[in-house]
Amino acid sequence: MAEIDFDRVVAIARAGGTLAMRHWALGRKESNIWEKSPGQVVSDADLAVDRFLRTELEKLVPSAGWLSEETHIDHSGAGDELTWVVDPIDGTKDYVAGKTGWCVSIALVQNDAPIFGVLDAPAMKETWVAKAGSHTEVNGRSIIATQRAQYEGCRIPAEELPPELKLTAVPKPNSIALRMAMVADDRADVVASTRWGHEWDIAAAHVIAAEAGASVTNALGETLVYNGTHGKALGVLCCSQNLYEEAVARISKYVSDNGASH
């Protein structure tokens, strides 16, 4: 693999964040927002940021494929050895509501695993960066994931939690990537989803959390495989390594009890 200027990737992510902020400042009244499918919100900003990122990242690594939320239908080389896996605005529901819980998410996947990830969350004034086997940071500060060992009382990003669960709710950004980043920076202990999701939602956050020392798998504890042409994954589990086995057991029981399946 040719040497890649990862500092340039971060700069591109931040420029994408700046572009998104300009649209964000316009508010809902001046932005075109619609549902591309039931419950899946998209806006002019998503498309504008996607076009910008694709232009800049393809110039940086012309040989890499492209897989993103807004242009995934053509696949554009998804499945190649190197592929950009991108969500131009992860957390669009917060974005269009004027809330801060959204980010620009860029991952570079080699074969089937992310090797570099950056999340730019300009409304929160945070930029997360990680390189596999090297380091992970937020705003230049090295981070270490939660190491909590007791499940009872653990911190879950949620608007509210049933009291019988004996868990602690912490602020929940709409962006799943930012929720995973909270685990990476010891702001949360477990993030889990049993719904079918997409690679572009979690690829960058995966390498950020894993490099910080968190466990990251699909919802059933299986290895996440990236750069598939369908772009789908069965949920995600991101948590303290010390909580991993219990989290997998709890989620597997939930899936079994509720009849969820692949």
N, C-alpha and C positions, 0 to 999 in steps of 0.2 A: 504494500500500500504506500502510495506517495505521501510525503510529509504534508500534513494539513495544518493550516494556520487556524488553530482553535480560538485564538484571541479574536480573529476576524469573525468567526461564528458568533461569539458573544456580542461583538459590535453589531452584527446584523440583527441578532435577536433584540438588542436594545433599540435599534432603529425601527424595527417592527413594533416594538412597544410604544415608541414615540408616535408612530403613525396611528396606532390603535387609540392612544390617548387623545389625539386630535379629534377623532370621530366620537370618542366617549364624551368629550367636552360639549359636543353638540346636543347631547341628550336624545331622548326617545322621539321628541317631536320632529326633529330634522333628520332622523336616520330611518332608512328603509329596513324594516324588520319583518320577518315572516317565518313560518314553520315549514321546513323542508320535508318533515314527516311529523306525525303526532308527537308533541312534546319536545321536538328537536328544533330549537330556535336558531336562526341564522340572520345575519345582518350584512349590510353593505360593507361594514368594517371587516368582517371575517374574510370576505372575498378580496378586499383591497390589500389586507395584510398578507393573505395567502399569495397573491400575485407578486407582491414585493419580495417575500421570502424566497419564493421559487426562483425568481430572476437572479437574486443575489447568491443564493446557495448553489444553483446550477453553474453559475460563473466560477464559483470558488472550487467546486469539484465536478467538472463536466461529466465524469464517468459514472457518477452516483445516480441511482434510481430515485424515484420520488413517490412517496405515499403520504397523503395528507387528508384531513377531514373534508376539505372543500373540493379537492380534485382527485379523489381516490378512484373514481370510476375508471379512468384510463390506465391506472396502475403505473404507467410510465417507468417501467424498469423495476418495479417492486419484485423482489426475489433475486435481484443482482447481489453481488458480493457486498457492495456498499450502497446503502439507501438512506436518504433523508426521510425521517418519520416525523411529521410536523402537525401540530394543531395551532393554527394562526391565533385563535382566541379560545383557550380552554376555560370554561366557566362562562359561556355566553349569557346564560340567564342572569348572572350577577352583573355582567357587562351592560346588558340592555336595561337593567333595573337601576343603574347608577351606583351599584355596590362595588366594592374593591376586590372581591374574591375571584379574580380572573388573571390569566397570564398568557404570554406567548411561549409555546413549548416547542423546542427543537431537539431532536435526537439524531445522531448518526449511528446507524446500525450496520455492523459488519457481520455478514452471513445471517445468523439468527439472534444476535445479542447486541444491545446498545453499548457502544464504546465511549460515547460522549453525550452529555445532555446539558441543556441550559433552559431555565425558566426565567423569563423576565416579567415581573409583576410590577409595572410602573405605578399603578394606583396605590400599591402598598410600599413602594420605594424599596423593592427587594429584587436582587438578581441572584439566582442559584446556579452554580456551575459544578459539574463533576466530570472527571475523566476516569474511565475504568482502570483500576490498578494504580491510580496515582493520588487523587485527592478529591475532596468535595467541600464546597464552601457556599456561604451566602454573604453577599456584599464584601467579599474578600476575607471573611472570617471562617476558619476551619470549623467544621461541625462534627459532632458525634451523636449518633442516634440514641433514642431512649433505650435504657437497659433494664426497664422495670421487669420484675419477676412475678409479681402478684397480680392476677387478673382482676380480682375484685377491686373496684375503685379506679381502674385504669382509665386514662383520658381518651375519649372518643370524640372526634369532630361531629357535632350533631346539634340541631336546633333544640331538641329535647329528647330525653331518654326515660323509659318507664322506670319508676323508682325501684321496682322489684329486681331489676337487673344489677343494681348496686354498682353502676358505672358513673363516671364523671364526664359531663358534657363540656366541651371546650368549643370556641368559635369555629364555625364550619363555612369555609369558602365554598362556592359552587364548584370550583375547579378541583377535580379529583387529584390532579398533579400537585396542587398546593397543599392538599390534605396529606398526601404522601410526604411532601417536603417537611410538613410539621413533625412527622415521625422522625425524619432525618435530623431535625434540630432539637429533639427532645421537648417538643411542644405538645405532642400527642403520643399515645402508646400503641394504638391499633387503628388501622383504617382497613375496612373490608367492604367489598361489594360482590354479591353473588349474581348480578345481572351480566348478560353479554355486554361487553364493552368493546373498545377499539384500541389498537396499538398506539395510535397518536395521542390518546388521552394519558397514557402512562409511561411511554418509552423513556422520555427524558427524566421523569421523576424516579423511574426504576433505578437508573444508574446513580442518581443523586442519593437516594435512600440506601442502596446497597453499599455504596462506597463509604457511607457514614456508619455502616454496621448493622442496618436493619435487615430483616428477612423479607424478601419480596418474591411472591409466587402468584399463581392464579388462586381463585377462591378455594380450591380443593387441595392446595398444597403442592400442586404440580408445577414443573418448570415452565415459565413463560417463554414462548418461542416467537420471535419477531420476524418481520419482513416476509410474512405470508401475503399472498395476493388478495386475500379476503379482508385482511386488516382487523380480524376479530380475535378476542380473547375472552375466556369465561371468567369474568370478574377479576378481582385482584385482592390479595392480602398483603399488607405492608405493616410490619409490627416489630416490636422488640424481639430479638432472638430468643430471649428467655420466656416469652409468651407464645412462641410460635406453635409448639405442639398442642397446647391447650386451645389456641385460636383455631387451628385446623380442625380439631375434634368438635368444637362448638359449631363451626360453620358447616362441617359435614353432616352433623345431626340436624341442623336447620334445613339444609338442602334436602335431606332424606325426609324429614317431617313435612316439608311443604311441597314435596313432589317436583322440585326443580331438577333440571337435567341439562346435559350438554345440548 
